[in-house]
Amino acid sequence: MFEWIRRRRRPVGRTLQLRSRGDLGEAMRVDFAELAPDIETFLGQAAYLQIGFFETLSELIASTPELAEKESLSRAAGAALIKHQELVALIRDRGADPTQLMLPFRESLDAFRRNTHGVRPQETMLSVHITAGMLDDFYLALSSSYGDTGRRVARILTADDDRSAIVEILGAAIAADEEWRWLLALWGRRLVGDTLLVARAALRPTRLDRDEEKVVEPVFTELMGAHARRMDAMGLAA
């Protein structure tokens, strides 16, 4: 689908660090600061993504009958909302209007949420766990391009996401009915393309030349590796 998905070469360069809460193993550095979006685009996209995760989790809370599961999902929703609020506060501290920065991405990111919304609640739970994990990793990688503001974003994104509760709920579903294992594994694989498209769209050029593809390839290779580890941790094939 993309050149940086098909190829798996080792990272080069030494500027950008990609690391997320132990999911990515060894820190990987790659210089693609010239391809990073302007800081307003970066902040607007990151903030709108978090409110989107919160909205999806809130919908799941409303449709989940079990009280214990509602409480677990509420923790993950609360963590996403806190990240959104802190990113909004950062935008305001810079003297910008959060609504104006987020608005250009509303249509595309809402479409992304619709495309990754499962027919069953368990699929949608997996969607949040996988897509939020991959995109938090990606925006964490981008954050090193923005100096002090980027470091503040990194602190926000590396805060506890409380999505371990989602993993427990899905694990219980698989234990109760083994059919969930292959259903969720299939759904997890379907999420990857849409999620990588969101990450790719965040970069500055609309098209990458061969040299630029080589620069960003290690980042997407690491995102795929982290995705595989998340799936493996749930006993699902990536």
C-alpha positions in Angstrom: 0.0 0.0 0.0 2.8 2.4 0.9 6.5 2.2 0.2 7.2 2.7 3.9 4.9 -0.2 4.8 6.4 -2.6 2.2 10.0 -2.0 3.1 11.6 -2.7 6.6 15.0 -1.1 6.7 16.7 0.1 9.9 16.4 3.7 11.0 18.9 6.4 9.9 19.6 9.9 11.2 19.7 11.1 14.8 17.3 13.9 15.5 13.7 12.6 16.1 13.0 10.3 19.0 10.0 7.9 18.8 9.2 6.2 22.1 5.9 5.6 23.8 5.5 4.2 27.3 7.8 1.2 26.6 5.7 0.0 23.6 8.5 0.8 21.1 11.4 -0.8 22.8 14.7 0.8 21.9 14.5 4.6 21.3 14.6 5.3 17.5 15.8 8.6 16.1 15.2 9.9 12.7 15.5 13.4 11.3 12.3 14.5 9.4 11.8 17.9 11.0 11.6 19.4 7.5 8.6 17.2 6.8 6.7 18.0 10.0 3.6 20.2 9.8 3.6 23.8 11.1 3.0 23.9 14.8 -0.6 25.1 14.5 -1.5 22.1 12.3 0.3 19.8 14.7 -1.5 21.1 17.8 -4.9 21.3 16.1 -4.8 17.7 14.8 -3.5 16.3 18.1 -6.2 18.1 20.2 -9.0 17.0 17.9 -7.9 13.4 17.8 -8.1 13.2 21.6 -11.6 14.6 21.8 -12.5 12.1 19.1 -11.2 9.2 21.3 -13.2 10.6 24.2 -16.4 10.8 22.1 -16.0 7.2 20.9 -15.4 5.9 24.4 -18.3 7.9 25.7 -20.6 6.3 23.1 -19.3 2.9 24.3 -20.1 3.7 27.9 -23.6 4.6 27.0 -24.2 1.3 25.1 -22.4 -1.0 27.6 -24.8 -2.7 30.1 -22.3 -3.9 32.6 -21.5 -1.4 35.3 -17.9 -2.7 35.9 -17.2 -2.2 32.1 -18.8 1.2 32.2 -16.4 2.2 35.0 -13.4 0.8 33.1 -14.3 2.6 29.9 -14.9 5.8 31.8 -11.3 5.8 33.0 -10.0 5.6 29.5 -12.4 8.3 28.3 -11.3 10.5 31.2 -7.7 10.1 30.3 -8.4 11.1 26.6 -10.4 14.1 27.8 -7.6 15.2 30.1 -5.1 15.0 27.2 -7.5 17.1 25.0 -8.0 19.7 27.7 -4.3 20.0 28.3 -3.6 20.4 24.6 -6.3 23.0 24.4 -4.7 24.8 27.3 -1.4 24.8 25.6 -2.9 26.2 22.4 -4.5 29.0 24.5 -1.2 29.7 26.2 0.3 30.3 22.8 -2.4 32.9 22.2 -4.3 30.9 19.6 -8.0 29.9 19.4 -8.3 26.1 19.9 -11.5 25.9 17.9 -10.0 27.6 14.9 -6.9 25.3 15.0 -9.1 22.1 15.3 -11.8 23.0 12.8 -9.9 22.3 9.6 -9.4 18.7 10.7 -12.9 18.0 11.9 -14.3 16.5 8.7 -11.3 14.2 7.9 -10.9 13.0 11.5 -14.6 12.4 12.0 -14.5 10.3 8.8 -11.6 8.4 10.3 -13.6 7.7 13.4 -16.6 6.5 11.3 -14.3 4.3 9.2 -12.8 2.6 12.3 -16.1 2.3 14.2 -16.9 -1.4 14.5 -20.3 -3.1 14.1 -19.8 -4.6 17.6 -18.8 -2.7 20.8 -15.7 -5.0 21.2 -14.5 -4.0 17.7 -14.8 -0.3 18.5 -13.0 -0.8 21.8 -10.1 -2.4 19.9 -10.3 0.5 17.4 -9.7 3.0 20.2 -6.9 0.9 21.7 -5.1 0.4 18.4 -5.6 3.8 16.7 -5.0 5.9 19.8 -1.9 3.9 20.5 -0.5 4.3 17.0 -1.4 8.0 16.7 -0.1 8.9 20.2 3.2 7.3 19.2 3.3 9.2 15.9 2.5 12.6 17.5 5.0 11.9 20.2 7.6 11.4 17.5 6.6 14.6 15.8 6.8 16.5 19.1 10.6 16.7 19.1 10.3 19.1 16.1 8.7 21.9 18.2 11.1 22.8 21.0 9.6 23.6 24.4 6.1 23.4 23.0 6.9 19.9 21.7 8.3 18.8 25.1 5.1 19.9 26.7 3.1 17.9 24.2 5.3 14.9 24.8 4.5 15.1 28.6 0.8 15.2 27.8 0.9 12.3 25.4 3.0 10.1 27.6 0.6 10.4 30.6 -1.3 7.3 31.6 -4.0 6.5 29.0 -5.9 4.0 31.2 -6.6 1.8 28.1 -5.4 -1.3 29.9 -9.0 -1.7 31.1 -10.0 -2.0 27.4 -7.5 -4.9 27.0 -9.0 -6.6 30.1 -12.5 -6.3 28.7 -11.4 -7.7 25.3 -9.4 -10.5 27.0 -12.5 -11.5 29.0 -14.6 -11.6 25.8 -12.0 -13.9 24.1 -11.8 -16.1 27.2 -15.6 -16.5 27.1 -15.8 -17.2 23.4 -12.7 -18.1 21.4 -14.4 -16.9 18.2 -13.6 -13.3 19.3 -9.9 -14.0 18.8 -10.0 -14.3 15.0 -12.8 -11.7 14.7 -10.7 -9.1 16.6 -7.5 -10.1 14.9 -9.1 -9.5 11.5 -10.5 -6.2 12.7 -7.1 -5.1 14.1 -5.5 -5.7 10.7 -8.2 -3.6 9.0 -7.4 -0.6 11.3 -3.8 -0.2 10.2 -4.3 1.3 6.7 -6.8 4.0 7.9 -4.6 4.9 10.8 -1.4 5.2 8.8 -3.3 7.4 6.3 -4.1 9.8 9.2 -0.4 9.9 10.2 0.8 10.4 6.6 -1.7 13.2 6.1 -0.2 15.1 9.0 3.2 15.5 7.3 3.9 18.7 5.4 4.3 17.5 1.7 1.2 16.2 -0.1 3.6 13.8 -1.9 6.9 12.5 -0.8 9.9 12.0 -3.1 12.1 9.0 -2.9 14.6 10.6 -0.4 11.7 11.8 1.8 10.2 8.3 1.8 13.5 7.0 3.1 13.5 9.5 5.9 10.0 8.8 7.2 10.1 5.0 6.5 11.7 4.1 9.9 9.0 6.0 11.8 6.2 4.0 10.1 8.2 0.8 10.5 8.3 1.4 14.2 4.6 2.3 14.3 3.9 -1.1 12.7 6.2 -2.8 15.1 4.4 -1.3 18.1 1.1 -2.2 16.6 2.2 -5.8 16.3 3.3 -5.8 20.0 -0.1 -4.4 21.1 -1.9 -7.1 19.2 0.5 -9.8 20.5 -0.1 -8.7 24.1 -3.8 -9.5 23.6 -3.1 -12.8 21.9 -4.1 -11.5 18.5 -2.2 -11.9 15.3 -1.2 -8.6 13.8 
